[in-house]
Amino acid sequence: MLKKTLQWRKEFKIDSILDEEFGADLASAAYMSGVDRQGHPICYNIFGVLDNEEIYEKTLATEEKREQFLRWRVQLMEKGIQELNFKPDGINSLVQINDLKNSPGPSKKEVRAAVNKAVALLQDNYPEFAAKNIFINVPFWYYAFHSLLTPFLTQRTRSKLVFARPSKVTETLLNDGEATEVVIKAGSTQTIEIPTPEAGTTFIWDLIVLGWEVNYTEEFVPTDENSYVMIIQKGKKMCSDEAPVRKTFKNQEPGKIVLTVQNCSGKKKKLFYRYKVKKACF
């Protein structure tokens, strides 16, 4: 197997893949962000992005584009490996979180074929780099599809798979990711401040309130008092069935991101959040 992998790496020109540019069209389809409780870097795969017709035309419409899609996904894997530590007590594997919300169904054969080819490529050539594969927002049809494949998977592979229907997403991610918990008292307002001292920095945050039924706002407040406050997300009533919030924001000047959660109910609420900072490169 090692011999085949080495041959594949040579033919696929892995040594130069980190220097290749693939544009930003697929940036939201898969990305590295944060670590789990054990310190494993997390790779998010957002399959719903591939159901967008414009994204499909730009990235998967032709055989040539599908080959570039494969190279882009392998490049992301190689970037993830660079975050690992192969010393005896180091973290030497990744966690893959696969969000199947609004993912292309069985009828989108070309999209599914490209994704399946990418998955097979990663499984064949990076077999021990997945500490866990977590599937969230799993539609019913995917369970049926997966049940056909299960007999062909090894026990070791099956032990790394975790599936969560929409109602179990929060519980699953909190078990496998590092999040800060805040209790919001009844009738009170909670603010979360993310400092942004350096311009040109990208911030990614996840936030959820169990049961929601709160008002939620996102703002960027500049350090310079002569600058204007920027509304990232205007005030919104979050209903009980809202999905977890995931946002990306790049600041153009120093300041802070302020997330405001107003609990108007008569009961206390639990809020969970985490964020990651990607510093500007000059």
SEMAR-39110 format. One record per residue (C-alpha): residue in three letters; x, z, y. Coordinates in pm, whole numbers, padded with zeros to 5 digits, always signed. Example, Ala and Ser with C-alpha at 12.3 -4.5 7.8 and 13.67 -1.06 7.14 Angstrom:
ALA+01230+00780-00450;SER+01367+00714-00106;
This chain:
MET+00000+00000+00000;LEU+00286+00086+00238;LYS+00443-00253+00172;LYS+00115-00429+00258;THR+00077-00227+00577;LEU+00431-00306+00690;GLN+00368-00675+00624;TRP+00041-00660+00818;ARG+00211-00489+01114;LYS+00467-00767+01124;GLU+00208-01046+01102;PHE-00023-00876+01356;LYS+00273-00822+01593;ILE+00204-00452+01636;ASP+00540-00387+01801;SER+00426-00570+02115;ILE+00055-00488+02114;LEU+00084-00195+02358;ASP+00210-00434+02625;GLU-00090-00668+02600;GLU-00368-00676+02861;PHE-00728-00715+02745;GLY-00920-00662+03070;ALA-01182-00397+03141;ASP-01487-00547+02967;LEU-01451-00323+02661;ALA-01316-00015+02839;SER-01646+00170+02793;ALA-01687+00064+02428;ALA-01402+00283+02299;TYR-01159+00521+02465;MET-00948+00833+02409;SER-01076+01151+02576;GLY-00992+01516+02514;VAL-00923+01708+02193;ASP-01128+01907+01942;ARG-01090+02280+01873;GLN-00794+02218+01643;GLY-00619+01997+01897;HIS-00693+01658+01740;PRO-00717+01383+02006;ILE-01070+01237+02017;CYS-01150+00867+02019;TYR-01504+00777+02130;ASN-01662+00457+02000;ILE-01979+00363+02194;PHE-02149+00094+01985;GLY-02445+00049+02221;VAL-02214-00130+02468;LEU-02186-00419+02222;ASP-02561-00480+02238;ASN-02526-00589+02602;GLU-02560-00969+02619;GLU-02307-01008+02901;ILE-02047-00798+02717;TYR-02116-00994+02400;GLU-02056-01328+02572;LYS-01729-01205+02723;THR-01588-01038+02413;LEU-01750-01154+02087;ALA-01916-01492+02139;THR-01636-01702+01983;GLU-01391-01663+01696;GLU-01102-01645+01943;LYS-01273-01365+02138;ARG-01346-01176+01816;GLU-00977-01190+01725;GLN-00893-01048+02069;PHE-01154-00777+02005;LEU-00964-00680+01689;ARG-00632-00667+01874;TRP-00787-00455+02151;ARG-00922-00205+01896;VAL-00590-00184+01712;GLN-00414-00133+02047;LEU-00641+00166+02119;MET-00552+00309+01777;GLU-00183+00272+01854;LYS-00235+00446+02189;GLY-00408+00731+02009;ILE-00118+00765+01766;GLN+00116+00809+02061;GLU-00070+01133+02141;LEU+00005+01278+01795;ASN+00283+01515+01694;PHE+00446+01442+01357;LYS+00648+01762+01336;PRO+00567+01993+01037;ASP+00313+02202+01231;GLY+00201+01923+01465;ILE-00137+01750+01498;ASN-00097+01418+01316;SER-00451+01278+01300;LEU-00741+01181+01528;VAL-01112+01258+01539;GLN-01334+00951+01570;ILE-01675+01006+01736;ASN-01902+00707+01681;ASP-02210+00695+01906;LEU-02470+00465+01745;LYS-02730+00500+02021;ASN-02872+00153+02103;SER-02617+00000+01865;PRO-02678-00358+01746;GLY-02910-00358+01446;PRO-02875-00549+01119;SER-03005-00868+01286;LYS-02696-00893+01512;LYS-02485-01030+01229;GLU-02188-01156+01433;VAL-02151-00828+01620;ARG-02176-00622+01304;ALA-01931-00853+01124;ALA-01674-00806+01403;VAL-01720-00428+01404;ASN-01702-00406+01025;LYS-01385-00613+01024;ALA-01228-00381+01281;VAL-01332-00073+01080;ALA-01192-00223+00758;LEU-00868-00311+00936;LEU-00825+00047+01058;GLN-00915+00198+00720;ASP-00670-00026+00534;ASN-00375+00022+00768;TYR-00430+00368+00919;PRO-00581+00554+00620;GLU-00455+00906+00696;PHE-00493+00904+01073;ALA-00858+01014+01074;ALA-00910+01390+01050;LYS-01283+01335+01077;ASN-01531+01053+01145;ILE-01838+01182+01330;PHE-02143+00956+01367;ILE-02398+01065+01630;ASN-02741+00929+01732;VAL-02762+00775+01386;PRO-03067+00545+01344;PHE-03263+00554+01018;TRP-03157+00204+00913;TYR-02792+00310+00925;TYR-02851+00582+00665;ALA-02996+00318+00432;PHE-02700+00088+00495;HIS-02449+00371+00442;SER-02611+00480+00115;LEU-02520+00141-00032;LEU-02153+00191+00058;THR-02117+00556-00047;PRO-02053+00486-00419;PHE-01747+00282-00321;LEU-01592+00556-00105;THR-01345+00812-00237;GLN-01431+01182-00224;ARG-01153+01230+00033;THR-01308+00965+00259;ARG-01661+01104+00217;SER-01539+01453+00309;LYS-01429+01323+00651;LEU-01770+01174+00740;VAL-02022+01368+00952;PHE-02363+01223+01045;ALA-02596+01355+01315;ARG-02944+01235+01411;PRO-03028+01251+01787;SER-03174+01603+01756;LYS-02844+01735+01612;VAL-02597+01564+01848;THR-02534+01863+02075;GLU-02484+02106+01788;THR-02245+01868+01612;LEU-02032+01792+01917;LEU-02010+02157+02019;ASN-01887+02244+01671;ASP-01617+01977+01683;GLY-01521+01964+02051;GLU-01387+02209+02307;ALA-01651+02294+02568;THR-01701+02565+02829;GLU-02026+02762+02805;VAL-02212+02891+03112;VAL-02537+03088+03120;ILE-02770+02994+03408;LYS-03008+03276+03496;ALA-03377+03204+03549;GLY-03446+03071+03897;SER-03076+03039+03984;THR-02837+02754+04064;GLN-02501+02693+03894;THR-02225+02477+04040;ILE-01924+02343+03853;GLU-01629+02231+04064;ILE-01370+01987+03932;PRO-01067+01979+04167;THR-00944+01629+04259;PRO-00626+01689+04466;GLU-00472+01347+04402;ALA-00630+01017+04513;GLY-00672+00740+04257;THR-00739+00978+03968;THR-01001+00908+03700;PHE-01221+01194+03580;ILE-01443+01196+03271;TRP-01690+01477+03209;ASP-01955+01570+02954;LEU-02237+01812+03032;ILE-02553+01930+02863;VAL-02807+02207+02920;LEU-02985+02314+02603;GLY-03351+02228+02649;TRP-03275+02081+02994;GLU-03582+02114+03225;VAL-03347+02157+03523;ASN-03254+01965+03839;TYR-02912+01801+03824;THR-02690+01654+04099;GLU-02335+01513+04114;GLU-02133+01486+04437;PHE-01780+01416+04550;VAL-01676+01642+04840;PRO-01362+01521+05025;THR-01100+01768+05146;ASP-01095+01592+05484;GLU-01384+01738+05683;ASN-01415+01410+05875;SER-01497+01219+05555;TYR-01845+01187+05409;VAL-01976+01353+05094;MET-02037+01090+04826;ILE-02343+01113+04601;ILE-02239+01025+04245;GLN-02578+01113+04094;LYS-02866+01194+04327;GLY-03088+01488+04239;LYS-03275+01425+03917;LYS-03522+01624+03711;MET-03376+01639+03360;CYS-03649+01647+03095;SER-03621+01837+02768;ASP-03529+01527+02566;GLU-03250+01400+02796;ALA-02929+01288+02629;PRO-02599+01464+02714;VAL-02445+01348+03044;ARG-02117+01154+03026;LYS-01973+01024+03352;THR-01653+00860+03474;PHE-01546+00874+03839;LYS-01233+00764+04026;ASN-01166+00932+04361;GLN-01023+00745+04659;GLU-00909+01059+04843;PRO-00839+01427+04766;GLY-01138+01655+04724;LYS-01353+01792+04444;ILE-01638+01686+04218;VAL-01934+01925+04236;LEU-02192+01933+03957;THR-02504+02131+04052;VAL-02762+02253+03801;GLN-03076+02424+03934;ASN-03275+02625+03681;CYS-03630+02648+03816;SER-03774+02788+03494;GLY-03846+03149+03408;LYS-03592+03153+03126;LYS-03214+03152+03121;LYS-03041+02829+03014;LYS-02714+02759+02836;LEU-02493+02493+02990;PHE-02192+02336+02815;TYR-01937+02114+02984;ARG-01585+01976+02956;TYR-01379+01727+03153;LYS-01059+01528+03128;VAL-00829+01410+03405;LYS-00636+01083+03396;LYS-00375+01094+03669;ALA-00304+00794+03889;CYS-00012+00572+03793;PHE+00212+00433+04067;
